[in-house]
Amino acid sequence: MYLNNILILIFILSIYFLFKKFFKWYNERQRILKYLKKIPGENGLPILGSILDFQGPPSVILDKTYEFIQKMNKYNYPVMKIWIGPYVLVYLPSPEVQKQILESTKEITKGSTYDLLREWLLDGLLTSSGDKWKYRRRIITPNFHFKMLCEYHVIFNEESKVLVKILEKFKNTGKEVKVLGYMKRCLFDMIMSRFSLKNLYNKKLMLGTAFGHNLGCQFDSENSYLRAVEGFNEMSYLASVNIFYKNKFLLYLSGKGFKKDRYLKILESFADKLIKLKHKEYLKEKEKGGEIKHKTFISMLLELYENNEISMEGIKEEVNTIIIGGFDTSSTTMAWLLWCLATHPDIQEKVYQEIFDIFGENERVVTHEDIVRMPYFEMVFKEVLRRFSIVSIMTRRLQNDIRIGEYTIPKGIDVAIGPFLSHMNDKVFPDPYKFDPDRFLPENSANRSAYDFIPFSAGPRNCIGQKYAAHNVKILSIWILRRYRVRANYPFEYLKMVPQIVTNSDKDYPIIFDSRI
C-alpha cells in the first residue's frame, strides 16, 4: 500500500512537471508568434510554409532566394521573415540593421544553420559562444598578427611554386583543367605546413608538412581527408536548408546519416592522430631545450594544455576549425578568381601588367611589400568576393528580444545576414551580376557603408583569418599568372553559384593554361 502511494505520487508529480514544462513552452511560443505576426514576409502554406517555393537544384534555390529578397526590398522593410516548414528565419536586409547584430557583444551565438557542423567542430571558435568563445578568440588571435603573417609567406611561396610545376603538364595543350581540386590540395598543404612545430620540408619528395607530418597532398588527388571534408560540408548544407534533414531520424532513414558518420569518422581520426603526433614532438622539443623556439598555433595550444588551460578536446576543436577555415574558403575563392580572370582577358592583362611592373620576368618570392603595391589586383580580389560571396548566409540565434523600428524580433529566433544578398543589392552595386573591379575605385566606394560589403563578416565575430586568406590567395595567384595566361571556352555566366557551407559552383571550374614564357 505504501509503495503504491509512492508510485501514485511520483506519477502525479511527473504529470505536473510535464504540464508545467509544456505550458512554459506554449506561452513562450505564443509570445514569439505574437511578435512574428507583425513582421512582414511570406507565411506560405500551413505547416509547409514557403518550402515549395524553394525547390530545385541548389543554384536555383539561391536565385529564388535573391528574387524573394529583391521583391521584399521594394517595400523597404527593415526586417522580413520566411517560414521553411515549422522553422522561421528573420532576414535583416539593411546595413544599419545588420550592424546592430554584428557589432553586438551579446548576440554572438550562431544559429541553427551551424547545427550539423557542430558535430565535427564541436564547440570551437566558429561555433562556440559566450565566455568560451571570448577566451578562445583572445588566445588564438596572436597567430594572425602581422609578424606571423609574414612568416607564413615562406610556406605560401613554397607551395605555390609546387603547384605551378604541377600545372606545367597542362600548358599549351588546350586541355580544360578542373582547378578546384588542385587549389584545395595546394592550400591544404599551406595550412598544414603553417602549424608545424618546425619547418620541415622534404626537398627530395617535395612534400609539405602537416604539423610536422609529411602529407604532400598536392601529389595525392585521392586524399580521403579532403573528400571527407567535401562530403561533410555538403551534408551540413543539406541539413541547414532541408527540414527533413534537420530531423535525425529522417536523416538516417534517408541513408545520408550513415554517410555523414563515415565522413565524421575520417575527420576525427585525422585530427586525433595529428594531435597525438604533435604532442609527442612537442614533449621531445621541451626535453631538449626547455623552450619552443618557433611557436606556432599547435605549440601554443599544447602549451596551454600542459598548463591545464585547455583540454585535448579543446585542442581538437580549434585544430579542426582552423583547418576548415584556412583552406576550404581560400581554395574556392582561388577557383572563382581564376574563372573571373579566364573569362575577362582584359582584366587579367591589367592584373598581369601590375605583376610585371613589380617582378619583370623574375620568379622570385612574393613579399608583403609586393602585395601592397598592387591596388588593381586588390580591387579584383574584392570584386571576386562580392560577386561570389564565399559564405552566402550567416545566422545568429538571438539571446534577447531585439527592437528594430516598429518590430520586435523575439529571443530564440534565428536572424539571417546574407553577404550574397547584400553584395547583390542593385541600389549599392548597380548591375550586380556583372564582374566589374572598378566598383572598388576610391571614388566609387566613398559613399558605401562598411556593412554593404562584408565578405569576412564584421564586428567581434568577424573572420579571424581574413588577412591570412587574402595573402595566400594573392601569392598563389601571382605565381600562376607570372607563368600562365588563363582562359576558358565558356562565357562568364556558364558557372552558377551553389550555396553550400562554402559557396561553390554547380560545375567544376574548367580553366585552360597557356604559357606566358
Secondary structure per residue as TSV (DSSP state, phi and psi in degrees):
chain	resnum	aa	ss	phi	psi
A	1	M	-	360.0	-46.8
A	2	Y	H	-60.9	-42.6
A	3	L	H	-63.7	-40.4
A	4	N	H	-62.2	-40.1
A	5	N	H	-63.3	-40.9
A	6	I	H	-62.0	-45.0
A	7	L	H	-63.9	-40.6
A	8	I	H	-63.6	-41.9
A	9	L	H	-62.5	-44.3
A	10	I	H	-61.2	-42.2
A	11	F	H	-62.5	-45.8
A	12	I	H	-63.0	-43.9
A	13	L	H	-63.8	-39.1
A	14	S	H	-62.1	-45.6
A	15	I	H	-62.7	-40.9
A	16	Y	H	-60.2	-50.7
A	17	F	H	-68.9	-31.9
A	18	L	H	-65.2	-46.3
A	19	F	H	-66.4	-37.6
A	20	K	H	-62.1	-43.6
A	21	K	H	-65.7	-41.2
A	22	F	H	-62.7	-47.2
A	23	F	H	-66.7	-32.1
A	24	K	H	-64.6	-45.6
A	25	W	H	-63.4	-44.2
A	26	Y	H	-62.5	-45.6
A	27	N	H	-63.7	-41.0
A	28	E	H	-66.3	-40.2
A	29	R	H	-62.1	-42.8
A	30	Q	H	-65.0	-38.6
A	31	R	H	-62.4	-44.4
A	32	I	H	-62.9	-46.4
A	33	L	H	-63.3	-33.9
A	34	K	H	-60.8	-43.9
A	35	Y	H	-71.5	-40.0
A	36	L	H	-65.7	-32.1
A	37	K	H	-60.3	-30.4
A	38	K	H	-82.7	-16.2
A	39	I	S	-82.0	127.3
A	40	P	-	-66.5	156.4
A	41	G	E	148.8	-165.0
A	42	E	E	-98.7	123.5
A	43	N	-	-87.6	-32.2
A	44	G	-	69.1	-156.1
A	45	L	B	-85.1	155.1
A	46	P	T	-56.8	138.9
A	47	I	T	68.9	-50.7
A	48	L	T	-77.9	-27.2
A	49	G	B	64.2	-135.1
A	50	S	T	-101.4	19.6
A	51	I	G	-59.7	-33.0
A	52	L	G	-71.2	-20.7
A	53	D	G	-79.1	-10.8
A	54	F	G	-122.5	45.3
A	55	Q	-	-100.2	158.0
A	56	G	S	119.8	-176.6
A	57	P	-	-60.1	153.9
A	58	P	H	-53.6	-37.6
A	59	S	H	-65.3	-34.7
A	60	V	H	-70.9	-38.8
A	61	I	H	-60.0	-40.6
A	62	L	H	-64.2	-42.5
A	63	D	H	-64.2	-39.7
A	64	K	H	-66.0	-38.4
A	65	T	H	-62.9	-43.3
A	66	Y	H	-61.7	-43.8
A	67	E	H	-62.0	-41.3
A	68	F	H	-63.2	-46.5
A	69	I	H	-65.7	-40.9
A	70	Q	H	-61.4	-39.9
A	71	K	H	-62.6	-44.0
A	72	M	H	-72.1	-30.8
A	73	N	H	-63.8	-23.4
A	74	K	T	-60.5	-25.5
A	75	Y	T	-91.8	-2.5
A	76	N	T	56.3	37.8
A	77	Y	-	-71.6	138.5
A	78	P	S	-75.3	-21.7
A	79	V	-	-141.7	155.8
A	80	M	E	-153.4	149.7
A	81	K	E	-117.1	158.1
A	82	I	E	-145.0	132.4
A	83	W	E	-97.1	126.3
A	84	I	E	-115.7	95.7
A	85	G	T	63.9	-134.0
A	86	P	T	-83.7	-0.3
A	87	Y	E	-100.3	138.5
A	88	V	E	-117.4	142.6
A	89	L	E	-127.0	129.3
A	90	V	E	-104.0	118.1
A	91	Y	E	-94.0	139.6
A	92	L	-	-110.4	101.0
A	93	P	-	-81.5	-28.6
A	94	S	S	-94.3	146.9
A	95	P	H	-57.8	-36.6
A	96	E	H	-64.6	-40.0
A	97	V	H	-73.1	-40.9
A	98	Q	H	-58.9	-40.4
A	99	K	H	-59.5	-39.3
A	100	Q	H	-58.6	-37.2
A	101	I	H	-84.1	-48.3
A	102	L	H	-66.0	-30.4
A	103	E	T	-89.7	-4.7
A	104	S	-	-69.7	136.2
A	105	T	S	-89.2	-4.6
A	106	K	S	-101.8	-37.4
A	107	E	-	-91.1	70.3
A	108	I	-	-115.9	7.8
A	109	T	-	-82.7	125.7
A	110	K	B	-70.3	151.6
A	111	G	-	-85.0	-172.1
A	112	S	G	-70.3	-15.2
A	113	T	G	-64.9	-14.9
A	114	Y	G	-98.0	3.0
A	115	D	T	-58.1	-51.6
A	116	L	T	-69.4	-33.6
A	117	L	H	-61.0	-29.9
A	118	R	H	-64.5	-24.7
A	119	E	H	-63.9	-28.3
A	120	W	H	-94.1	-54.1
A	121	L	H	-81.4	-10.1
A	122	L	T	54.7	-120.7
A	123	D	T	-116.3	49.5
A	124	G	S	-82.0	-171.1
A	125	L	T	-58.5	-36.3
A	126	L	T	-71.8	-34.6
A	127	T	T	-110.1	-14.5
A	128	S	-	-79.3	174.0
A	129	S	-	-150.5	179.3
A	130	G	H	64.4	-150.0
A	131	D	H	-63.2	-34.7
A	132	K	H	-62.4	-45.5
A	133	W	H	-63.2	-43.5
A	134	K	H	-61.1	-41.9
A	135	Y	H	-66.2	-47.2
A	136	R	H	-63.6	-40.7
A	137	R	H	-60.8	-41.5
A	138	R	H	-65.9	-40.9
A	139	I	H	-80.1	-22.2
A	140	I	H	-89.8	-28.3
A	141	T	G	-51.7	-41.2
A	142	P	G	-56.7	-23.7
A	143	N	G	-70.5	-8.0
A	144	F	G	-118.8	14.3
A	145	H	S	-69.8	164.1
A	146	F	H	-56.3	-42.9
A	147	K	H	-61.1	-44.5
A	148	M	H	-66.0	-38.2
A	149	L	H	-60.4	-42.7
A	150	C	H	-65.9	-32.8
A	151	E	H	-66.6	-33.9
A	152	Y	H	-67.4	-21.4
A	153	H	H	-58.0	-31.4
A	154	V	H	-58.9	-46.7
A	155	I	H	-66.7	-44.6
A	156	F	H	-56.4	-45.0
A	157	N	H	-67.6	-42.4
A	158	E	H	-62.4	-47.4
A	159	E	H	-71.1	-32.4
A	160	S	H	-64.7	-39.6
A	161	K	H	-62.2	-39.5
A	162	V	H	-62.3	-44.9
A	163	L	H	-64.7	-43.9
A	164	V	H	-64.3	-28.6
A	165	K	H	-70.6	-39.9
A	166	I	H	-62.5	-37.8
A	167	L	G	-74.6	-10.0
A	168	E	G	-53.3	-39.2
A	169	K	G	-65.8	-15.2
A	170	F	G	-98.7	-11.5
A	171	K	T	-66.2	138.0
A	172	N	T	61.0	16.5
A	173	T	S	-93.6	-17.1
A	174	G	-	76.8	3.7
A	175	K	-	-77.8	136.3
A	176	E	-	-78.7	124.0
A	177	V	E	-103.9	125.7
A	178	K	E	-79.6	99.4
A	179	V	-	-82.0	-18.7
A	180	L	H	-58.4	-43.3
A	181	G	H	-60.3	-40.7
A	182	Y	H	-64.9	-41.1
A	183	M	H	-65.3	-42.2
A	184	K	H	-63.0	-44.6
A	185	R	H	-67.1	-38.9
A	186	C	H	-65.4	-48.2
A	187	L	H	-73.0	-25.9
A	188	F	H	-67.5	-42.6
A	189	D	H	-63.5	-33.5
A	190	M	H	-63.0	-48.1
A	191	I	H	-68.5	-34.2
A	192	M	H	-67.4	-46.1
A	193	S	H	-62.0	-36.4
A	194	R	H	-61.1	-29.4
A	195	F	T	-93.9	1.5
A	196	S	-	-69.6	151.0
A	197	L	S	-72.7	-26.6
A	198	K	S	-142.1	149.8
A	199	N	-	-81.2	83.8
A	200	L	-	-89.1	128.1
A	201	Y	-	-138.1	112.7
A	202	N	B	-79.2	97.1
A	203	K	T	-64.3	-35.1
A	204	K	T	-63.7	-45.6
A	205	L	T	-96.4	-10.0
A	206	M	T	53.7	47.5
A	207	L	B	-103.2	132.3
A	208	G	-	-70.8	170.0
A	209	T	E	-119.7	139.7
A	210	A	E	-107.6	102.4
A	211	F	T	53.2	34.6
A	212	G	T	88.4	4.1
A	213	H	E	-109.9	117.7
A	214	N	E	-64.2	118.0
A	215	L	-	-107.7	-47.6
A	216	G	-	55.8	47.2
A	217	C	G	-62.6	-27.2
A	218	Q	G	-62.8	-20.3
A	219	F	G	-103.0	10.4
A	220	D	-	-127.8	87.7
A	221	S	T	-71.9	-11.6
A	222	E	T	-108.5	28.0
A	223	N	-	-57.2	117.8
A	224	S	H	-67.5	-32.2
A	225	Y	H	-65.3	-46.6
A	226	L	H	-64.8	-35.3
A	227	R	H	-65.2	-38.3
A	228	A	H	-67.7	-39.4
A	229	V	H	-59.7	-47.7
A	230	E	H	-61.6	-44.8
A	231	G	H	-65.9	-42.0
A	232	F	H	-68.2	-37.8
A	233	N	H	-61.2	-40.9
A	234	E	H	-63.7	-41.2
A	235	M	H	-63.9	-41.0
A	236	S	H	-62.4	-40.3
A	237	Y	H	-65.4	-46.2
A	238	L	H	-57.6	-41.9
A	239	A	H	-68.4	-24.9
A	240	S	H	-82.3	-22.8
A	241	V	H	-115.4	-15.9
A	242	N	-	-109.6	115.9
A	243	I	H	-63.3	-26.6
A	244	F	H	-70.2	-31.6
A	245	Y	H	-84.4	-9.5
A	246	K	H	-71.8	-25.3
A	247	N	S	-88.6	121.7
A	248	K	H	-61.8	-39.2
A	249	F	H	-60.4	-46.4
A	250	L	H	-69.1	-32.6
A	251	L	H	-62.0	-44.9
A	252	Y	H	-75.1	-32.0
A	253	L	H	-62.9	-33.7
A	254	S	T	-75.7	-13.4
A	255	G	T	92.9	-15.6
A	256	K	H	-73.0	-25.1
A	257	G	H	-63.8	-39.1
A	258	F	H	-69.8	-36.1
A	259	K	H	-64.8	-41.5
A	260	K	H	-59.1	-42.1
A	261	D	H	-63.7	-36.8
A	262	R	H	-65.9	-42.7
A	263	Y	H	-61.4	-45.3
A	264	L	H	-62.2	-37.9
A	265	K	H	-62.5	-42.0
A	266	I	H	-65.0	-45.0
A	267	L	H	-64.5	-43.7
A	268	E	H	-69.2	-39.9
A	269	S	H	-62.9	-41.3
A	270	F	H	-60.7	-48.8
A	271	A	H	-64.1	-42.4
A	272	D	H	-61.0	-46.9
A	273	K	H	-65.9	-39.4
A	274	L	H	-63.9	-46.9
A	275	I	H	-66.2	-41.0
A	276	K	H	-61.2	-44.2
A	277	L	H	-62.6	-46.0
A	278	K	H	-71.9	-31.0
A	279	H	H	-65.1	-40.5
A	280	K	H	-63.1	-43.8
A	281	E	H	-65.3	-39.6
A	282	Y	H	-60.2	-46.5
A	283	L	H	-64.2	-37.6
A	284	K	H	-64.7	-41.7
A	285	E	H	-62.4	-41.6
A	286	K	H	-64.1	-39.8
A	287	E	H	-64.6	-35.3
A	288	K	H	-73.1	-51.8
A	289	G	H	-121.7	-7.5
A	290	G	S	86.1	-40.0
A	291	E	S	-122.2	143.7
A	292	I	-	-83.5	115.9
A	293	K	S	-70.4	-44.3
A	294	H	S	-108.8	88.1
A	295	K	-	-74.0	134.7
A	296	T	-	-130.1	-177.4
A	297	F	H	-55.1	-49.2
A	298	I	H	-71.2	-37.2
A	299	S	H	-68.1	-33.4
A	300	M	H	-63.8	-43.8
A	301	L	H	-65.7	-40.0
A	302	L	H	-67.6	-34.5
A	303	E	H	-65.0	-41.0
A	304	L	H	-64.0	-36.5
A	305	Y	H	-64.3	-43.5
A	306	E	H	-64.4	-26.2
A	307	N	T	-94.6	12.0
A	308	N	T	60.5	32.3
A	309	E	S	-102.5	-9.0
A	310	I	S	-154.1	148.7
A	311	S	-	-91.4	169.2
A	312	M	H	-62.3	-34.3
A	313	E	H	-63.4	-38.8
A	314	G	H	-64.8	-40.1
A	315	I	H	-61.4	-44.0
A	316	K	H	-60.9	-41.4
A	317	E	H	-58.1	-46.8
A	318	E	H	-77.7	-33.1
A	319	V	H	-61.9	-47.9
A	320	N	H	-62.4	-41.2
A	321	T	H	-64.4	-46.1
A	322	I	H	-68.9	-35.5
A	323	I	H	-63.0	-50.9
A	324	I	H	-66.7	-37.8
A	325	G	H	-74.1	-22.3
A	326	G	H	-90.2	-20.9
A	327	F	H	-125.9	-33.0
A	328	D	H	-68.1	-45.2
A	329	T	H	-67.7	-43.1
A	330	S	H	-66.8	-39.8
A	331	S	H	-66.2	-38.0
A	332	T	H	-70.1	-39.8
A	333	T	H	-58.6	-43.2
A	334	M	H	-62.3	-42.0
A	335	A	H	-65.3	-42.9
A	336	W	H	-64.3	-39.2
A	337	L	H	-62.2	-45.4
A	338	L	H	-62.3	-38.3
A	339	W	H	-63.9	-43.8
A	340	C	H	-62.0	-42.4
A	341	L	H	-70.8	-38.5
A	342	A	H	-65.1	-31.2
A	343	T	T	-97.6	-0.2
A	344	H	-	-133.9	74.3
A	345	P	H	-58.8	-30.9
A	346	D	H	-65.0	-41.6
A	347	I	H	-68.6	-40.1
A	348	Q	H	-59.2	-42.1
A	349	E	H	-67.6	-33.4
A	350	K	H	-64.9	-41.4
A	351	V	H	-64.7	-44.5
A	352	Y	H	-62.5	-40.2
A	353	Q	H	-62.6	-37.9
A	354	E	H	-63.8	-40.8
A	355	I	H	-64.8	-46.2
A	356	F	H	-63.6	-37.3
A	357	D	H	-62.1	-26.1
A	358	I	H	-92.3	-44.5
A	359	F	H	-103.6	-20.8
A	360	G	T	61.4	-134.1
A	361	E	T	-100.0	12.7
A	362	N	-	-85.3	123.3
A	363	E	-	-94.6	46.8
A	364	R	-	-72.8	174.0
A	365	V	-	-66.4	152.5
A	366	V	-	-94.1	131.9
A	367	T	-	-113.1	170.5
A	368	H	H	-60.2	-39.2
A	369	E	H	-62.6	-35.4
A	370	D	H	-65.5	-44.5
A	371	I	H	-61.9	-42.3
A	372	V	H	-72.6	-10.6
A	373	R	T	-92.3	15.6
A	374	M	-	-123.4	70.9
A	375	P	H	-64.1	-35.8
A	376	Y	H	-68.9	-40.6
A	377	F	H	-62.4	-35.3
A	378	E	H	-62.1	-40.5
A	379	M	H	-64.9	-40.8
A	380	V	H	-63.5	-44.7
A	381	F	H	-58.8	-45.1
A	382	K	H	-64.7	-39.2
A	383	E	H	-67.6	-33.8
A	384	V	H	-61.8	-45.1
A	385	L	H	-67.3	-29.8
A	386	R	H	-74.1	-50.8
A	387	R	H	-68.8	-33.9
A	388	F	T	-126.2	73.7
A	389	S	-	-56.7	118.2
A	390	I	S	-66.4	-35.0
A	391	V	S	-111.8	110.5
A	392	S	-	-77.8	-26.8
A	393	I	-	-149.2	142.6
A	394	M	E	-124.8	138.9
A	395	T	E	-123.8	149.5
A	396	R	E	-128.9	137.9
A	397	R	E	-92.5	113.5
A	398	L	-	-64.7	133.9
A	399	Q	S	-98.3	-10.0
A	400	N	S	-143.4	156.5
A	401	D	-	-63.8	137.8
A	402	I	E	-120.1	127.8
A	403	R	E	-96.6	122.4
A	404	I	E	-129.1	106.5
A	405	G	T	61.6	-125.7
A	406	E	T	-91.7	3.4
A	407	Y	E	-110.8	147.4
A	408	T	E	-116.6	124.0
A	409	I	E	-96.1	118.1
A	410	P	-	-74.9	151.5
A	411	K	T	-61.4	151.8
A	412	G	T	92.6	-9.8
A	413	I	-	-93.6	144.8
A	414	D	E	-83.5	128.5
A	415	V	E	-106.7	145.6
A	416	A	E	-115.7	134.1
A	417	I	E	-119.6	119.5
A	418	G	-	-109.7	100.8
A	419	P	H	-53.4	-40.7
A	420	F	H	-59.0	-45.4
A	421	L	H	-70.4	-36.1
A	422	S	H	-66.4	-41.9
A	423	H	H	-72.6	-17.9
A	424	M	T	-104.8	15.5
A	425	N	-	-72.8	111.4
A	426	D	T	-70.0	-12.9
A	427	K	T	-74.6	-27.4
A	428	V	T	-99.4	-41.2
A	429	F	S	-122.2	88.1
A	430	P	S	-55.9	146.0
A	431	D	S	49.4	60.7
A	432	P	T	-64.3	-23.2
A	433	Y	T	-78.0	-14.0
A	434	K	S	-77.0	141.1
A	435	F	-	-90.4	110.5
A	436	D	-	-143.8	95.2
A	437	P	G	-59.9	-22.9
A	438	D	G	-64.6	-11.2
A	439	R	G	-57.8	-26.5
A	440	F	G	-102.3	16.6
A	441	L	S	-62.7	146.3
A	442	P	H	-51.2	-42.1
A	443	E	H	-69.5	-25.2
A	444	N	H	-87.1	-16.3
A	445	S	H	-100.4	-11.3
A	446	A	T	-56.4	-41.8
A	447	N	T	-95.5	11.4
A	448	R	-	-87.6	140.3
A	449	S	-	-71.4	149.7
A	450	A	T	-62.5	-19.8
A	451	Y	T	-98.0	6.2
A	452	D	S	-79.2	-24.4
A	453	F	-	-130.4	102.3
A	454	I	-	-131.7	59.7
A	455	P	T	-64.6	-25.9
A	456	F	T	-113.0	26.7
A	457	S	-	63.2	-162.5
A	458	A	-	-163.0	169.4
A	459	G	G	76.8	-165.0
A	460	P	G	-63.0	-21.7
A	461	R	G	-104.6	26.6
A	462	N	S	-67.7	168.9
A	463	C	-	-67.4	119.6
A	464	I	T	-68.3	-24.2
A	465	G	T	-108.3	26.7
A	466	Q	H	-64.9	-37.1
A	467	K	H	-71.2	-37.4
A	468	Y	H	-58.7	-47.2
A	469	A	H	-63.2	-44.7
A	470	A	H	-61.7	-41.9
A	471	H	H	-71.7	-41.0
A	472	N	H	-69.6	-34.8
A	473	V	H	-66.5	-44.1
A	474	K	H	-67.5	-42.6
A	475	I	H	-64.5	-44.0
A	476	L	H	-63.4	-40.6
A	477	S	H	-62.1	-42.9
A	478	I	H	-62.1	-43.9
A	479	W	H	-60.7	-43.4
A	480	I	H	-68.0	-45.9
A	481	L	H	-73.1	-24.4
A	482	R	H	-66.8	-32.2
A	483	R	H	-96.3	-34.2
A	484	Y	E	-131.4	150.7
A	485	R	E	-100.1	129.0
A	486	V	E	-103.0	143.9
A	487	R	E	-148.0	171.3
A	488	A	-	-140.9	153.5
A	489	N	S	-88.1	-1.8
A	490	Y	S	-124.6	158.3
A	491	P	-	-73.5	166.2
A	492	F	G	-53.5	-38.1
A	493	E	G	-75.8	-4.5
A	494	Y	G	-60.3	-38.2
A	495	L	S	-91.5	137.1
A	496	K	-	-113.6	143.6
A	497	M	E	-71.6	139.2
A	498	V	E	-119.4	115.8
A	499	P	-	-80.9	80.7
A	500	Q	S	-91.9	-165.8
A	501	I	S	-55.6	-41.4
A	502	V	S	-114.5	125.4
A	503	T	-	-62.1	121.2
A	504	N	E	-116.5	-168.4
A	505	S	E	-109.8	154.3
A	506	D	S	-72.4	-17.4
A	507	K	S	-135.1	155.6
A	508	D	-	-65.0	163.3
A	509	Y	-	-88.1	101.2
A	510	P	E	-83.2	101.3
A	511	I	E	-112.7	139.0
A	512	I	E	-106.9	135.6
A	513	F	E	-110.4	122.0
A	514	D	E	-114.6	143.6
A	515	S	E	-72.2	140.4
A	516	R	-	-93.7	-15.6
A	517	I	-	-98.2	360.0
